[in-house]
Amino acid sequence: MAAVYGHALRDARKPLIVNFVSPGTGSDPSNPFEVGSFETTGYGYDVAVSETRAYLAEYPYGLRVIDVSDPFDPSEIGFYETPGLPHDVAVSGGYVYLADFYAGF
C-alpha cells in the first residue's frame, strides 16, 4: 500500500470531510493527490493516520476510527463517544491520544 495521509478540513459550519492523499506518483512526492474521503455528521478538528487506520477527533461527538487499508473506500470500524469536546488526536507507540475540552482526556 502506498503511504496515505489524512487532512481534516476545519470549518465550524460544515461536517468533517477527511481527504486521504497519496504523496504523488512515487516520482513526484511534492504533487499529492486525493484518493478517497470520509464524511461524518460532526465537525472536524484533527486526524492522525497510522498504518491502515485514521483516527478522527470529531467535535462534539468523540473519536472515530477509520480503516484506510483501501484509501479509495475508507470505512468506519470504531467509535468512542467522549464526555467533552474532542479537538486534537495523535498516535504514538500503539496508543491513541485524544484532547477533549472539559473532560481532560
Secondary structure, 3 states (H helix, E strand, C coil): CCCCEEEECCCCCCCCEEEEEECCCCCCCCCCEEEEEEECCCEEEEEEEECCEEEEEEECCEEEEEECCCCCCCEEEEEEECCCEEEEEEEECCEEEEEEECCCC
